[in-house]
Amino acid sequence: MINSLLNGIPLPAVFISADARVVGANAKAAALQPNATENRAMVLVFRQPGFNAAAEKCLRTGAQQQAIYIHTEDAQETRFEVTFSLVKTGEGTGVLACFQDITHVEQAGEIRREFVANVSHELKTPLTALLGFIETLRGPAKDDEGARERFLNIMAAEANRMNRLVGDLLSLSRVEEEARMRPRDPEDIGDILSTVIRNLQDVATTKGHELIFEKPERPVTLPADRDQLIQVFTNLIENGVKYGGEQGTVAVTIEEVEKDPTLRKPALRIAVKDTGPGIEDVHIPRLMERFYRIDSHRSREMGGTGLGLAIVKHIVARHRGRIKIESTLGQGSTFTVILPRN
């Protein structure tokens, strides 16, 4: 009787009798803790003091209780919020314990805390510099024209850095808000890439780089947000120019595939290949994380905010695509954006 009722609960659930024994468990609870099906004493099944104390208090007072239960398997930790409720059945009074997985909530909270800490750090550095220069210009360098000009140039650079960071934060926020709304308007990817190449030509020339792209003779369309894809390829191509050393090349190619093995449907593979120093394998899995930098000092000097590739990842995800990174030290890197055709 008890087990049939427990199996109707969509969460892992166990029934604890008045003498503190686990006398019932549904299949999800059994998968979580196999001993729950063996009519054992509660303290021998769930060996966590907080869990047992909450169950005993529920039995003693009749008031609903809650506790955190941590399950570890293969070095993977899962956190459950357990709710204990006193119930009466034909077999007597006992406690119904239901397990709600809150791991994703905890992880989201941790990500949010790290994000706030990173933003605070990124803003604090230029703000501190600005305040220091303002204080100096008001005091010791008040009448020093040479120092004033030098300091104002540095202050302008720091203010621009903060402006870029705020712009990227707003962009990331907008992309996250639109994550569930897949673009529907057909766009010509060749035209989008031609626009990006044209916009970055002066930057590439200044760095001594050559941008290589041959626009397809016929339109190659897919459902897309034009502005967002321009942002994606501007970021990837500009990174290839910025971090690709001197006198290099950045080549952009489009490949149509009938069935991409990753998306399992017709797709376009747009590859951005540079001739830079390459990226060590240890960094590649983390490149798309917010504020992750291989070389923090160099990235800041280049004007990077640490959010560019995170924005790229979210935009590509919104288009239901994937991004693949391949790199060999000394031979450059290739960032491939895979987008579904329909």
N, C-alpha and C positions, 0 to 999 in steps of 0.2 A: 504493500500500500504506500509506504513512505517513498520508496524508490520510484514508483510510477508518478507520484506527484513531483518529485525532484527532477525527473526527466522532462517535465513540462516547463521547467525554468530555463530560459536561454543562457544563463550564466552558470559557471561552476557553482554548485551548491551542495552543502552537506547538512545532515540533521544530527544534532548532538543531544543525547538523552539526558534526563535529569541527573543521572549518576556520572555525567561527563564522559560518555563513551560515544564514539562516532558510529552511529547505527544505520546511516543511510548516506548515499552519495550518488550523484548523477554521473553520466559518462564523462562530462567535461571536468568534473572534480576528480574523477578517477585518473584521468590523463594527467592532471596536475599533481596529484599525490596518490599513487596506487594503494598505499596502506589504508586509505579512507574506506575501502570496501571490505575490510577484514574485521569489523566490529571490535576495534581496539580502543583503549583509553585515549582520550583526546590528546593528552600530553605526549603520548608516544607517536601520534600521527603528525601533529602540527607542533613542532618543537621550537616555537617562538613565544617567549613570555608575554608579549603584548597581545597576541592572538588569544592565548589561553586565559589571560586575565580578563579580557573583554567578554569572552564567552561565559566565564564563571560569574561575572558581575551581572550579566543579562539573566542568567539562571536564578541568581539570588534576589535581584530587585525587580525583574520583569521589564525593565526599561531598555529600550533599544540602544545598542552600543556599536561603536565602530573601531576598527584597528587596521593597521597596515601589515600586510603579509608579503614577505619578499621570497620569491621563488627563483632559485639559481639552477640553470642547466647548461652544461657545456660553456661555462664562463659567461653566459648570457643571463642578465638579471632582469626579472619581470616584477613590477610592483603592483600589488592588488590592494584596493580598499575593500575591506570586508565589513559587511553590515550584519549584525546579530539581532534577530528578532525572536521574542518568545512566542511560541505557537502551541496550540493544543490539538492533538490528533486522537484517533481512536485508540492509539497505542500509548497515549500518555502525553505529558507536557515535556517540551524540549526546546532547543534553540535551532532556528534555521539560520545558517551562515551562507551568505551569497558573496561571491568574489567578483569585483569589478576591476578590470585591468586599467590602471591609470598610468602605465608606463609612458604613453605618448604625451599625456598631460605634463608629467614631470619633465620629459625631454623638451617639450615646447617651452616650459618655464625656464629651463636651463639655457636654451638657445636665446630666449628673450633677454635674460640677465647678461649673457655674454655679449649680445648685440649692443645693449645699452652701455656696457663697460667699454666696448670697442669704439663706439661713436663718441663717448665722452673723452676717451684718450685721443682720438683723432682730432677733435675740436680743441682740446685743451692746449696742445702744442702750439698751433698757430695763434691762438688767443693769448697765450702767455708771451709769445714773441711780440705781438702787436702792443700789448700793454707795456712791455718793457721798453720798446722803442718810443712809444708815446711819452712815457715818463722821462726818458732821456732827452727827447726833443723839447720837452717843457722845462728841463733843467740844464744839465751841463752842456748840451749841444744846441741850446736855444739860438745862439747867434753864429753857429758854425754852418755855413752854407754847404760845404762839401759833405759833412756828415749828414745834414738834413736831406740832401739829394739821395745819398746812399741808403739811408734808413727808409726813406719813402719808397724807394724801389723794392726793398725787401718787404716792407709792409704791404705793398700792392700784391706781391707774389703770394704772401701768406693769406691775404684776403681772397685772392682768386682761388687758392687751394680750398679754403672753407666754402666758397661758392660752388666749386665743383663737387665737393662732398655733399652739400645740401641738395644740389641738383640730382646727384646719383641716388641719394636717399629717397627723394620724391619719386624718381623714376622707378626705383625698386618697389616702392609702395604701390604705385599705379599698376605695375605688372602683376603684383601679388593679388590685388583686388580683381583683376580681370582674368585670373588663372583659369577659372572654370568656363569662361566664355571663349570658345574656340573661334578664331577668325573664319569668315565665310566668303569674303570678297576675293575673286580670282585676281592674282597679281603675276606679272611677268618677272621671274627671278633674274633673267638676264638684264632687264632694264634697271632693276634695283641695284645689281652689282655694278653696272656701268655708272650709275649715279654715285655710288660710294667711291669707286676708283677715281672718278673725276674730282670729287670733293677732296680726296687725299693726295692728289698728284703733287701739289706744292710741298706738302709735308715730306713726301717720299723724295722729291728732288733735293730738298734741303739736306736730307740725310744721305744723299748719294745712292738711294735705292731705286730699283726698277720695279714697277708694278706690271705684272703680266696677266692679261685677261682677254680672252677671245669670246666676244658675245655671240651666242648661238644665232644662226641665220633666221630661225623661226622662233616665235614666242614660246617660252617654256613656263606654263602657268601652274599655280597651285593656290589653294585658299590661304590667305596670309594677311597680316597687318603690315602694310608697306612701311610705315614709319618705324615700327619695332624691328623689322628685318634690316632696315637701313642701320639701325642702332647696333644690331648684332654684328653685321659684317664690317661696320666702321670700327667697332672695338677690336675684332679679330685681326683685321688688316693693319690697323694702326699699331697694335701690339707687335705684329711682325716687323713693322718698320722701326718702332722705338727700341725694341730689344733684340733686333736682328743684326746688331753690329753695323759696321760701315761698308758701303759699296756692296750691299746684298741685293737679293731679289725676293719679292713676295708674289707667288703665282696662285691664281684663283681658277679653279676648274669646276665645271658642272657635269655630273654624270647621272643619266637616267637609268634606273634599274626597275625591272619588272616586278621583282619581289625582294625587298631588302630583308636579310635574315633577322635584323633587330626588330623592325616594325611589322614584318610579315605581310607586307602589302607594297604596291607600287610606290616608289619614292624617288626623291632627288637627293643626291649626295654632293654637297658644295664643300670643296676642300680649299683651305687656305694654308699654303705651304711656304715657310720662310727658310732662309739659309743661315739662321743664327746659330748660337752656341749650343742649342738644345737644352732639354730639361731633364734633370735626374729623375729616375723612376720614383723615388721616394716622395717627390712633390706632386706628381701627376694626379693621384686620387684626391688631393686637397685643393687643387687649383680653383675649383668652382666655389669654394667656401668664402663667405663674406669676410673681408679684411685679411685673407690669407695672402701673403707675399713671399716669394722666393728670396728676394733681396729687398727688405723694407726700405733701406736708405736710398737705393737706386730707384726704386719705384716712386718714392716721394719726389725725388729730384726730377723724374720724368713727368711729374704731374699726376701720377696714378692715385686713385682713392682707395684701392683695394676692393671695390665693389663691381668693377666692370664685368668680370667673368661670371659673377653671381647673377647679375642682371641678364647676361647672355643665357645662362642656364634656365632661368625662369621664363624668358621669352620663348626659347626653343620648346620648353615643356608646354607652354600655353598653345603652341602650334602642334602639339602631340608628337613632337620629334625627339631626337636624341642628338647628343654631341659626343664625338669620339676624339681622344687626344693621343697622338703617337709622336714620339720624339727619340732621337738618338744623339747622344752627346757629340758635339763637333759636326753634326750633319743637319741640324735644324729641326723644326717641329711642324707637324701638320694637325690642324684643327678641322675636323670634318663635321659639318652640320647635316643631319639626315632628316628630311622633312617629307611627310606623306603627300602624295599627289592628290588625294581626295579624302 
